[in-house]
């Protein structure tokens, strides 16, 4: 029994590790090698790759596409904050106030996922069309005048503007924010809240000192689950954006699939991963899971 | 000239609107965009007029003009793009049925080419190894067809088996840069790239690509992601012939477009999803493909297709016989059969692209005058004279042109 308990971890780990090894680390290795190759095309369109340790693939990629990198992190950052502001009150209400409606509300949260991602995004194209009700209503109340001035929209339209891209990213990843928040809020022991109220905390203080800290693991998970895929997203920028809203995902997509420039595409992907790792480790330090679980 | 780029599954999915033109939307339902699925049915209905009514008679006539080699194989395979042939019900193709009857063969018709580049990816290894790719005809767009010829992946045609092709191929399709001697390719269908616009929203007629730069249309103009179409049209407006252009010309065209992109004049670069934008009025004028506009006009007769005074682009999808195909005799027989104007007319009544076959218009005029008289399907000689083709780029040029263009589109 003791032996089994001690060694059970290995067989349990095997499927996951094998999966990661074959479908993640091995391709990553190939991609890394590719990112240092040079491609030449002969006169009959045959492509030839040679490993020349071309580190300039990286410097060149960053030099050429730094604005798309910055834009990706900016859009993903804004979308993550927006999603958090929308999701937290919602998750809170579902966890603490929904009573018997809880399951129905959760179902509604994931209901959009029954529709294909692409169709949802294309539907936004219809919602935000230049003379759609949404656009006209927002224009009538002066919203678009403000956003035009801020450079989020232009010519009193929503489609093909940064606003449309960020709003759609927020929408498309919202559930990834709501669900972890809900889980962390739901498992909070209500007696802790009662105790804090007994100890003369008012509701605001009880929230700030008890609920919020206890929900931090959910905040951490939710923000990462939103921010990481949002940074690499290219569908929203492709379908709802303009040439001025292209994100790094669009560049990678076009390098891989349109120009077939695999070395640059690989270098861009690795650069994105590297920046992401740095950002996430800083974030983990600030809002680290260790601290979260020990406080 | 068609988009034809390899795409990952997600990309492929959204490419139905954005990246590939050759799909359901393009042929059938561009009108309402993806969301108005009803447009698809409507367009199918309006396109699929009365073909295949006199199967017996046509077959007999065709058999008399086509060669009927005794050694026809009992079955053969024809790979084409989806919704690119006359269709009854879900799977019946009257023109192919007549062929099978006349030549006592069975045609295996595959609609498995959805994208030039990804189809090439599927069969590349076999072609490289000199194997039969189990297809006797494939339909490829100009630039990809040219690539196959250059790579030695196409069989030379036996002209003696193609009397109808020799007799009926319209002059505009002869001696194109990709196949100067017409030794490898037989045109299937073509399309024009010009300007699609709504005169009600532009406040009048347009005449030139330069009209797209009118500041009144700021943010209401789209160009195409297809490099040869966008650069070709702009080159024409600058007096450059795309059939003989250089990297410097491409640079000049990019320099002409760039300020329009940076100022926000150009809203987007699109695949055939411009159709939805044009239909909804998000866009008032855009670079467009003639076949899409034919479909859009069913729903919105206001829309117009302009062949600019400086000229428009012509692209063609071509039949070719892959290297080491097992049944070239059947392939030749079909190519010849299709070039019978009566058969071509039956296909044309359903497909609505440009027909490269002499006499098809006349054959169609009694049965379906609306289509026969549509200048976007049967352009006048004057229009045809104003259509231009893009040169066959060398691999080095291909790289440089694409790089210039991708930098322009922001991706």
Interface residues (C-beta under 8 A of the other chain):
Chain A: X41 X42 X43 X44 X45 X46 X68 X116 X117 X118 X119 X121 X122 X123 X125 X126 X129 X130 X131 X154 X155 X157 X159 X160 X235 X238 X239 X241 X242 X243 X244 X246 X250 X251 X253 X254 X255 X256 X257 X258 X259 X260
Chain B: X5 X6 X7 X8 X10 X11 X13 X14 X17 X18 X33 X34 X35 X147 X150 X151 X152 X218 X219 X220 X261 X264 X266 X267 X268 X269 X273 X276 X280 X281 X282 X394 X395 X396 X398 X399 X402 X403 X406 X409 X410 X411
